[in-house]
Amino acid sequence: MTQSEITIKDCQIHRLGIIPETFRRMGIQLEFRGDDIHIPAQKHYEIETFIDGSILTVADQIWPGFTPDLLSIILVTATQAKGTVLVHQKMFESRLFFVDKLIDMGAQIILCDPHRATVIGLDRKYPLRGIRMTSPDIRAGVSLLIAALSANGTSVIDNIEQIDRGYQHIDERLNALGAKIERIP
């Protein structure tokens, strides 16, 4: 999303199941280096399409299927890709209701129903823009944070306690990687 490279250390790749392959299908380049995952800088990434013209569907499943905790990250990643994906949240109702905030940021998303959203990625033609928003839960909150990091301008995220519940000291860790996050009392 930020078009920069990162290496994630000690990933226990053999335990990630279909997670790496799902991100590859989203067009994200992944290089396995021992037990580390290196993601090179990418200006563009393209969502996989099928020969019959159908679009990629990413749906949550019980393990070893795709974990529902990463669906919101797939969704936000797709907003800046080239191509279309249907995100299907089968296990939990109303987890996709944060997409209105992404739409306010400029994302092209159609919320089909409480379980499905279609994301139309326009290959960064229209970058996301910073807005004020509220984190409804842990998963949506971290996705909104990812969107804010890649957006033009400044974003303010309220109710960050939701993000903190799942991602301790995330502001400090992301700032160490070059982000510009400031907590406002």
Phi, psi and omega in degrees: 000324182267000179065025178240165181270159176204148172241125179258119188271150171050059187276347188052057187308323182296346180257004184274352178059228184271005182302308180300319181295325178295317178292327175297320179295337175279356179097003180281126177281131177233134174239124176273126178235090188066239179257014177258152173245122177255129175246109181289161176299135180225122175285326184221146170216144188239130179289136180301140174238168183247154184300332180273003178090355180287155183265158178294136172244128174246119182232149177281153179210163173292154182300136017268019175288188184284127184292135179296338181294340182259357181298320180293329178287321174301316182299311182291326177297321182294338184298334182249005179278178170255120178125184186233144177220144172258121177260123184241107179268094185278327192276327187230131179278147172072012177284349181263004184288358175279351184296338177300327178291321177294322177297318177298333178279351179113002180289149178261096184226137174248115176277107185286317180193182183298349183247345188226139175222138175256126180252127179253105180274126184253027173056044176065016178299324180236093182298151175296153179239148181293140178216175170265132182212171180236134177281117181280333180198181184299307187294310179296322181300315180290328176292320176294325176296317178298316178300316181297323180295331182263355185277156170281137178091190184256138174244149174237128179245117176271165179061042183290350176304328178298315179292316181301329180300328183251343186224082184298132177056034183298326179297316180295318181293320179287324175299325177295338178267358178114001177290165176236085182244132180231130175278132180250124181293000000 
